[in-house]
Amino acid sequence: MVAVCEDCFGLSGNLRPRTAATITRLAEHFVHLLGQVAADASTPVGALRLLDADERHRLLVEWNRTARPRTQSADVVSRIGAQALQRTDSLAVAGEDERLDYATLERRANRLAHPLIARGVRPDQVVGLRAGRSAGLIAAILGVLKTGAAYLPLDPALPPERLAGMVADAAPALVLGDDDLAAVEAEGRHDDPPGVVVHPANLAYVIYTSGSTGRPKGVAVARGGVVNLLADWVSRVGAAPGEPAALWSSVGFDVSVQEIFPPLTTSGALHLVPEKLRGVAFGPAIAGTVALPTAWPPSRAVPRRIVFSWPRKREHRGGEHRRAGPSASSGLVFAAATGIGSRPDRCP
């Protein structure tokens, strides 16, 4: 915190940062700001800069050298399919009542995709999934993606009026519940992928905001954005074959994208946290907050210092880890990777 006041001796200030380095940096910013005012008192406030030329260059150029080669695979579908070929019998998804290895996950998704295509589902259409938390739901999400369409998660735990509003607004080609998914999958006669060609600009999913600032809004995210987000996520936290990861979030919350696809595209094992356990861990629902437990397999996405700090006697209650969902961040990663929307001149 910086407090500045004027008294009989002139201007006096009080800095309350945490480190000496921060104090020095804030003081330099303030001196630089005062120097500009002293040089020309008519300078508009909006034209004043906190950063000098060296620090601006460090922030905008040196620290922003994040270019990387374009990823070869443009879609999560092909990545998960590659895992099914390489790690056929390895655990892919573990639900409360069902466990799927990679080969089974791939086969079930393909058997669902073919009948959906026969019903007219095409790329960039939307398919609503009103299904419970299960391994079958993960197979359904992958099956919809294999058709080229985007999935619209409709969490059955949400109020009926909210679900109805989402369906009316998104206008999905189909809405499938648990029984519908089972029936459609039973129609499937083909275990091979449907081979639908998709583009990075094709939609991957539509997920609605919480509506805390008004009417919930559907956020449609392209497949290229999701792939870039996953590549950045894995490059930061790493991945290992068979490494466990937990799906805590509701599939209707976009953080679920970061929980579902990183393990499945890197040969990990996705464990679905049961609803009753989620209820204990989360308590009152807070949008954008994820409670991290000790009793579930941690992944590299959870810092080790947090794992060790979880209370053992309350093993279903952990700290809170606040993070933005990919509906916001994948767009930023996609823009950074493609150069879209770059504004190097926008910095204090």
One Martini backbone bead per residue (centre of mass of N, CA, C, O) as a GRO file, in nm:
protein
  348
    1MET     BB    1   0.098   0.034   0.020
    2VAL     BB    2   0.022   0.380  -0.073
    3ALA     BB    3   0.090   0.687   0.112
    4VAL     BB    4  -0.002   1.033   0.045
    5CYS     BB    5   0.093   1.355   0.186
    6GLU     BB    6   0.029   1.693   0.289
    7ASP     BB    7   0.246   1.928   0.445
    8CYS     BB    8   0.462   2.166   0.576
    9PHE     BB    9   0.707   1.986   0.433
   10GLY     BB   10   0.516   1.852   0.218
   11LEU     BB   11   0.577   1.544   0.092
   12SER     BB   12   0.452   1.235   0.226
   13GLY     BB   13   0.529   0.879   0.278
   14ASN     BB   14   0.389   0.531   0.269
   15LEU     BB   15   0.523   0.203   0.270
   16ARG     BB   16   0.358  -0.149   0.248
   17PRO     BB   17   0.531  -0.379   0.168
   18ARG     BB   18   0.708  -0.696   0.184
   19THR     BB   19   0.968  -0.592   0.027
   20ALA     BB   20   1.252  -0.432  -0.064
   21ALA     BB   21   1.213  -0.456  -0.370
   22THR     BB   22   0.933  -0.327  -0.375
   23ILE     BB   23   1.009  -0.057  -0.256
   24THR     BB   24   1.207   0.023  -0.476
   25ARG     BB   25   1.014   0.006  -0.717
   26LEU     BB   26   0.799   0.208  -0.616
   27ALA     BB   27   0.991   0.445  -0.586
   28GLU     BB   28   1.077   0.460  -0.882
   29HIS     BB   29   0.798   0.511  -0.994
   30PHE     BB   30   0.741   0.773  -0.840
   31VAL     BB   31   0.983   0.937  -0.940
   32HIS     BB   32   0.914   0.910  -1.240
   33LEU     BB   33   0.642   1.052  -1.217
   34LEU     BB   34   0.744   1.324  -1.098
   35GLY     BB   35   0.936   1.396  -1.330
   36GLN     BB   36   0.712   1.442  -1.541
   37VAL     BB   37   0.563   1.666  -1.391
   38ALA     BB   38   0.806   1.862  -1.364
   39ALA     BB   39   0.861   1.891  -1.675
   40ASP     BB   40   0.520   1.877  -1.723
   41ALA     BB   41   0.227   1.993  -1.583
   42SER     BB   42   0.037   1.944  -1.855
   43THR     BB   43   0.029   1.652  -1.832
   44PRO     BB   44  -0.161   1.405  -1.869
   45VAL     BB   45  -0.236   1.144  -1.677
   46GLY     BB   46  -0.261   0.929  -1.916
   47ALA     BB   47   0.059   0.994  -2.005
   48LEU     BB   48   0.169   0.867  -1.769
   49ARG     BB   49   0.456   0.676  -1.638
   50LEU     BB   50   0.585   0.422  -1.436
   51LEU     BB   51   0.773   0.322  -1.657
   52ASP     BB   52   1.058   0.276  -1.786
   53ALA     BB   53   1.225   0.175  -2.059
   54ASP     BB   54   1.357  -0.081  -1.937
   55GLU     BB   55   1.101  -0.208  -1.804
   56ARG     BB   56   0.924  -0.220  -2.054
   57HIS     BB   57   1.112  -0.409  -2.212
   58ARG     BB   58   1.107  -0.643  -2.012
   59LEU     BB   59   0.796  -0.693  -2.018
   60LEU     BB   60   0.736  -0.680  -2.346
   61VAL     BB   61   0.994  -0.860  -2.440
   62GLU     BB   62   1.158  -1.050  -2.254
   63TRP     BB   63   0.891  -1.180  -2.102
   64ASN     BB   64   0.744  -1.224  -2.410
   65ARG     BB   65   0.908  -1.489  -2.501
   66THR     BB   66   0.653  -1.731  -2.612
   67ALA     BB   67   0.729  -1.871  -2.851
   68ARG     BB   68   0.604  -2.156  -3.044
   69PRO     BB   69   0.546  -2.425  -3.191
   70ARG     BB   70   0.319  -2.560  -3.370
   71THR     BB   71   0.093  -2.782  -3.327
   72GLN     BB   72   0.015  -3.077  -3.484
   73SER     BB   73  -0.236  -3.116  -3.317
   74ALA     BB   74  -0.580  -2.984  -3.355
   75ASP     BB   75  -0.689  -3.214  -3.146
   76VAL     BB   76  -0.804  -3.405  -2.882
   77VAL     BB   77  -0.902  -3.658  -3.027
   78SER     BB   78  -0.628  -3.757  -3.150
   79ARG     BB   79  -0.480  -3.772  -2.879
   80ILE     BB   80  -0.659  -3.987  -2.748
   81GLY     BB   81  -0.630  -4.194  -2.975
   82ALA     BB   82  -0.324  -4.236  -2.934
   83GLN     BB   83  -0.350  -4.351  -2.647
   84ALA     BB   84  -0.523  -4.601  -2.730
   85LEU     BB   85  -0.280  -4.730  -2.893
   86GLN     BB   86  -0.049  -4.720  -2.662
   87ARG     BB   87  -0.272  -4.760  -2.392
   88THR     BB   88  -0.505  -4.971  -2.399
   89ASP     BB   89  -0.507  -5.098  -2.078
   90SER     BB   90  -0.516  -4.832  -1.953
   91LEU     BB   91  -0.620  -4.612  -1.740
   92ALA     BB   92  -0.858  -4.341  -1.789
   93VAL     BB   93  -1.140  -4.396  -1.623
   94ALA     BB   94  -1.276  -4.328  -1.284
   95GLY     BB   95  -1.555  -4.424  -1.132
   96GLU     BB   96  -1.776  -4.529  -0.900
   97ASP     BB   97  -1.892  -4.781  -1.118
   98GLU     BB   98  -1.652  -4.721  -1.337
   99ARG     BB   99  -1.397  -4.852  -1.566
  100LEU     BB  100  -1.172  -4.715  -1.819
  101ASP     BB  101  -0.998  -4.779  -2.074
  102TYR     BB  102  -0.874  -4.656  -2.361
  103ALA     BB  103  -1.016  -4.852  -2.555
  104THR     BB  104  -1.303  -4.821  -2.439
  105LEU     BB  105  -1.334  -4.519  -2.466
  106GLU     BB  106  -1.300  -4.515  -2.773
  107ARG     BB  107  -1.526  -4.712  -2.850
  108ARG     BB  108  -1.767  -4.561  -2.719
  109ALA     BB  109  -1.732  -4.297  -2.873
  110ASN     BB  110  -1.769  -4.419  -3.158
  111ARG     BB  111  -2.053  -4.548  -3.107
  112LEU     BB  112  -2.179  -4.261  -3.067
  113ALA     BB  113  -2.097  -4.093  -3.318
  114HIS     BB  114  -2.235  -4.237  -3.555
  115PRO     BB  115  -2.538  -4.193  -3.477
  116LEU     BB  116  -2.517  -3.884  -3.466
  117ILE     BB  117  -2.449  -3.846  -3.762
  118ALA     BB  118  -2.711  -3.990  -3.864
  119ARG     BB  119  -2.882  -3.742  -3.720
  120GLY     BB  120  -2.704  -3.470  -3.828
  121VAL     BB  121  -2.442  -3.419  -3.696
  122ARG     BB  122  -2.225  -3.133  -3.701
  123PRO     BB  123  -2.009  -2.908  -3.734
  124ASP     BB  124  -2.083  -2.650  -3.494
  125GLN     BB  125  -2.265  -2.787  -3.341
  126VAL     BB  126  -2.492  -2.868  -3.069
  127VAL     BB  127  -2.465  -3.085  -2.773
  128GLY     BB  128  -2.654  -3.193  -2.519
  129LEU     BB  129  -2.555  -3.289  -2.168
  130ARG     BB  130  -2.777  -3.466  -1.942
  131ALA     BB  131  -2.558  -3.592  -1.714
  132GLY     BB  132  -2.404  -3.773  -1.506
  133ARG     BB  133  -2.141  -3.862  -1.300
  134SER     BB  134  -1.938  -4.034  -1.538
  135ALA     BB  135  -1.775  -4.226  -1.762
  136GLY     BB  136  -1.996  -4.188  -1.982
  137LEU     BB  137  -1.966  -3.880  -2.005
  138ILE     BB  138  -1.680  -3.879  -2.120
  139ALA     BB  139  -1.754  -4.045  -2.371
  140ALA     BB  140  -1.964  -3.838  -2.475
  141ILE     BB  141  -1.780  -3.600  -2.518
  142LEU     BB  142  -1.596  -3.746  -2.721
  143GLY     BB  143  -1.821  -3.823  -2.922
  144VAL     BB  144  -1.902  -3.536  -2.999
  145LEU     BB  145  -1.622  -3.444  -3.099
  146LYS     BB  146  -1.611  -3.662  -3.335
  147THR     BB  147  -1.843  -3.503  -3.504
  148GLY     BB  148  -1.756  -3.177  -3.464
  149ALA     BB  149  -1.897  -3.095  -3.228
  150ALA     BB  150  -2.038  -2.937  -2.950
  151TYR     BB  151  -2.051  -2.927  -2.606
  152LEU     BB  152  -2.331  -2.912  -2.363
  153PRO     BB  153  -2.338  -2.874  -2.037
  154LEU     BB  154  -2.601  -3.033  -1.819
  155ASP     BB  155  -2.642  -3.006  -1.505
  156PRO     BB  156  -2.871  -3.169  -1.302
  157ALA     BB  157  -2.819  -2.973  -1.044
  158LEU     BB  158  -2.955  -2.764  -1.183
  159PRO     BB  159  -3.190  -2.561  -1.241
  160PRO     BB  160  -3.442  -2.591  -1.466
  161GLU     BB  161  -3.445  -2.291  -1.565
  162ARG     BB  162  -3.148  -2.282  -1.646
  163LEU     BB  163  -3.146  -2.512  -1.849
  164ALA     BB  164  -3.367  -2.395  -2.033
  165GLY     BB  165  -3.209  -2.135  -2.105
  166MET     BB  166  -2.966  -2.273  -2.237
  167VAL     BB  167  -3.119  -2.423  -2.459
  168ALA     BB  168  -3.259  -2.179  -2.589
  169ASP     BB  169  -2.989  -2.027  -2.657
  170ALA     BB  170  -2.812  -2.266  -2.803
  171ALA     BB  171  -2.966  -2.459  -2.990
  172PRO     BB  172  -2.953  -2.765  -3.001
  173ALA     BB  173  -2.974  -3.050  -3.187
  174LEU     BB  174  -2.928  -3.204  -2.908
  175VAL     BB  175  -3.062  -3.381  -2.613
  176LEU     BB  176  -2.888  -3.583  -2.366
  177GLY     BB  177  -2.935  -3.836  -2.160
  178ASP     BB  178  -2.863  -4.120  -2.010
  179ASP     BB  179  -3.064  -4.297  -2.172
  180ASP     BB  180  -2.993  -4.185  -2.451
  181LEU     BB  181  -2.696  -4.265  -2.456
  182ALA     BB  182  -2.740  -4.568  -2.429
  183ALA     BB  183  -2.911  -4.599  -2.688
  184VAL     BB  184  -2.712  -4.482  -2.894
  185GLU     BB  185  -2.473  -4.668  -2.831
  186ALA     BB  186  -2.630  -4.935  -2.903
  187GLU     BB  187  -2.638  -4.861  -3.216
  188GLY     BB  188  -2.353  -4.907  -3.243
  189ARG     BB  189  -2.122  -5.068  -3.508
  190HIS     BB  190  -1.862  -4.881  -3.470
  191ASP     BB  191  -1.512  -4.869  -3.361
  192ASP     BB  192  -1.434  -4.658  -3.549
  193PRO     BB  193  -1.359  -4.370  -3.652
  194PRO     BB  194  -1.531  -4.126  -3.840
  195GLY     BB  195  -1.332  -3.897  -3.969
  196VAL     BB  196  -1.368  -3.607  -3.893
  197VAL     BB  197  -1.299  -3.294  -4.010
  198VAL     BB  198  -1.114  -3.046  -3.839
  199HIS     BB  199  -1.086  -2.718  -3.708
  200PRO     BB  200  -0.958  -2.492  -3.490
  201ALA     BB  201  -1.235  -2.313  -3.527
  202ASN     BB  202  -1.391  -2.516  -3.414
  203LEU     BB  203  -1.599  -2.623  -3.187
  204ALA     BB  204  -1.599  -2.764  -2.851
  205TYR     BB  205  -1.767  -2.561  -2.656
  206VAL     BB  206  -2.049  -2.472  -2.431
  207ILE     BB  207  -2.033  -2.236  -2.160
  208TYR     BB  208  -2.179  -2.102  -1.879
  209THR     BB  209  -2.217  -1.861  -1.686
  210SER     BB  210  -2.330  -1.773  -1.369
  211GLY     BB  211  -2.481  -1.475  -1.357
  212SER     BB  212  -2.375  -1.261  -1.137
  213THR     BB  213  -2.409  -1.002  -1.363
  214GLY     BB  214  -2.662  -1.167  -1.477
  215ARG     BB  215  -2.706  -1.315  -1.751
  216PRO     BB  216  -2.624  -1.595  -1.877
  217LYS     BB  217  -2.336  -1.681  -2.079
  218GLY     BB  218  -2.226  -1.808  -2.372
  219VAL     BB  219  -1.917  -1.989  -2.423
  220ALA     BB  220  -1.733  -2.022  -2.720
  221VAL     BB  221  -1.486  -2.272  -2.788
  222ALA     BB  222  -1.216  -2.346  -2.957
  223ARG     BB  223  -0.999  -2.600  -3.033
  224GLY     BB  224  -0.735  -2.438  -3.054
  225GLY     BB  225  -0.753  -2.317  -2.769
  226VAL     BB  226  -0.743  -2.583  -2.612
  227VAL     BB  227  -0.472  -2.689  -2.715
  228ASN     BB  228  -0.300  -2.448  -2.620
  229LEU     BB  229  -0.370  -2.472  -2.325
  230LEU     BB  230  -0.263  -2.762  -2.281
  231ALA     BB  231   0.027  -2.709  -2.367
  232ASP     BB  232   0.084  -2.502  -2.146
  233TRP     BB  233   0.009  -2.670  -1.900
  234VAL     BB  234   0.213  -2.905  -1.945
  235SER     BB  235   0.472  -2.729  -1.959
  236ARG     BB  236   0.441  -2.642  -1.650
  237VAL     BB  237   0.351  -2.936  -1.493
  238GLY     BB  238   0.336  -3.179  -1.652
  239ALA     BB  239   0.376  -3.541  -1.733
  240ALA     BB  240   0.257  -3.889  -1.672
  241PRO     BB  241   0.217  -4.204  -1.696
  242GLY     BB  242  -0.064  -4.271  -1.492
  243GLU     BB  243  -0.135  -4.013  -1.380
  244PRO     BB  244  -0.329  -3.871  -1.150
  245ALA     BB  245  -0.661  -3.722  -1.175
  246ALA     BB  246  -0.915  -3.479  -1.086
  247LEU     BB  247  -1.274  -3.442  -1.098
  248TRP     BB  248  -1.438  -3.178  -0.935
  249SER     BB  249  -1.586  -3.033  -1.128
  250SER     BB  250  -1.822  -2.925  -1.300
  251VAL     BB  251  -1.907  -2.951  -1.634
  252GLY     BB  252  -2.038  -2.648  -1.611
  253PHE     BB  253  -1.738  -2.581  -1.549
  254ASP     BB  254  -1.452  -2.476  -1.718
  255VAL     BB  255  -1.235  -2.622  -1.542
  256SER     BB  256  -1.297  -2.911  -1.647
  257VAL     BB  257  -1.115  -2.896  -1.897
  258GLN     BB  258  -0.846  -2.902  -1.723
  259GLU     BB  259  -0.926  -3.190  -1.593
  260ILE     BB  260  -0.985  -3.382  -1.839
  261PHE     BB  261  -0.760  -3.346  -2.083
  262PRO     BB  262  -0.470  -3.374  -1.980
  263PRO     BB  263  -0.471  -3.679  -1.902
  264LEU     BB  264  -0.595  -3.797  -2.179
  265THR     BB  265  -0.343  -3.662  -2.357
  266THR     BB  266  -0.105  -3.806  -2.137
  267SER     BB  267  -0.177  -4.094  -2.005
  268GLY     BB  268  -0.370  -4.064  -1.783
  269ALA     BB  269  -0.586  -4.064  -1.482
  270LEU     BB  270  -0.931  -4.020  -1.444
  271HIS     BB  271  -1.096  -3.904  -1.151
  272LEU     BB  272  -1.419  -3.921  -1.018
  273VAL     BB  273  -1.576  -3.731  -0.803
  274PRO     BB  274  -1.807  -3.775  -0.595
  275GLU     BB  275  -2.077  -3.600  -0.499
  276LYS     BB  276  -2.058  -3.646  -0.188
  277LEU     BB  277  -1.763  -3.542  -0.173
  278ARG     BB  278  -1.801  -3.264  -0.298
  279GLY     BB  279  -1.998  -3.156  -0.082
  280VAL     BB  280  -1.791  -3.163   0.151
  281ALA     BB  281  -1.559  -2.993   0.016
  282PHE     BB  282  -1.718  -2.731  -0.080
  283GLY     BB  283  -1.984  -2.657   0.004
  284PRO     BB  284  -2.042  -2.368  -0.078
  285ALA     BB  285  -2.087  -2.233  -0.375
  286ILE     BB  286  -1.802  -2.103  -0.569
  287ALA     BB  287  -1.721  -1.923  -0.814
  288GLY     BB  288  -1.388  -2.011  -0.904
  289THR     BB  289  -1.368  -2.245  -0.682
  290VAL     BB  290  -1.128  -2.491  -0.561
  291ALA     BB  291  -1.126  -2.777  -0.378
  292LEU     BB  292  -0.853  -2.940  -0.213
  293PRO     BB  293  -0.778  -3.263  -0.145
  294THR     BB  294  -0.633  -3.556   0.014
  295ALA     BB  295  -0.820  -3.819  -0.082
  296TRP     BB  296  -0.702  -3.754  -0.367
  297PRO     BB  297  -0.540  -3.768  -0.649
  298PRO     BB  298  -0.282  -3.598  -0.721
  299SER     BB  299  -0.123  -3.352  -0.918
  300ARG     BB  300   0.084  -3.130  -1.080
  301ALA     BB  301  -0.132  -2.896  -1.039
  302VAL     BB  302  -0.042  -2.948  -0.739
  303PRO     BB  303   0.125  -2.821  -0.510
  304ARG     BB  304   0.316  -2.964  -0.268
  305ARG     BB  305   0.266  -2.757  -0.039
  306ILE     BB  306  -0.042  -2.811  -0.040
  307VAL     BB  307  -0.052  -3.108   0.018
  308PHE     BB  308   0.100  -3.084   0.301
  309SER     BB  309  -0.123  -2.867   0.425
  310TRP     BB  310  -0.333  -3.064   0.462
  311PRO     BB  311  -0.569  -3.174   0.667
  312ARG     BB  312  -0.598  -3.493   0.808
  313LYS     BB  313  -0.870  -3.480   0.982
  314ARG     BB  314  -0.983  -3.318   0.707
  315GLU     BB  315  -0.968  -3.489   0.421
  316HIS     BB  316  -1.219  -3.319   0.263
  317ARG     BB  317  -1.046  -3.053   0.339
  318GLY     BB  318  -0.911  -2.777   0.180
  319GLY     BB  319  -0.786  -2.563   0.008
  320GLU     BB  320  -0.783  -2.279  -0.198
  321HIS     BB  321  -0.800  -2.263  -0.566
  322ARG     BB  322  -0.768  -1.998  -0.777
  323ARG     BB  323  -0.911  -1.998  -1.112
  324ALA     BB  324  -0.926  -1.975  -1.442
  325GLY     BB  325  -1.097  -2.050  -1.702
  326PRO     BB  326  -1.076  -2.139  -2.045
  327SER     BB  327  -1.278  -1.931  -2.157
  328ALA     BB  328  -1.054  -1.722  -2.102
  329SER     BB  329  -0.754  -1.847  -2.133
  330SER     BB  330  -0.761  -1.979  -2.420
  331GLY     BB  331  -0.790  -1.716  -2.572
  332LEU     BB  332  -0.516  -1.604  -2.483
  333VAL     BB  333  -0.337  -1.834  -2.588
  334PHE     BB  334  -0.433  -1.821  -2.880
  335ALA     BB  335  -0.348  -1.528  -2.930
  336ALA     BB  336  -0.047  -1.565  -2.860
  337ALA     BB  337   0.013  -1.791  -3.078
  338THR     BB  338  -0.109  -1.605  -3.336
  339GLY     BB  339  -0.120  -1.275  -3.275
  340ILE     BB  340  -0.391  -1.210  -3.177
  341GLY     BB  341  -0.441  -0.906  -3.022
  342SER     BB  342  -0.191  -0.745  -3.015
  343ARG     BB  343  -0.067  -0.500  -2.745
  344PRO     BB  344   0.240  -0.370  -2.683
  345ASP     BB  345   0.140  -0.066  -2.595
  346ARG     BB  346  -0.009  -0.195  -2.340
  347CYS     BB  347   0.124  -0.017  -2.070
  348PRO     BB  348   0.200   0.166  -1.785
   0.00000   0.00000   0.00000
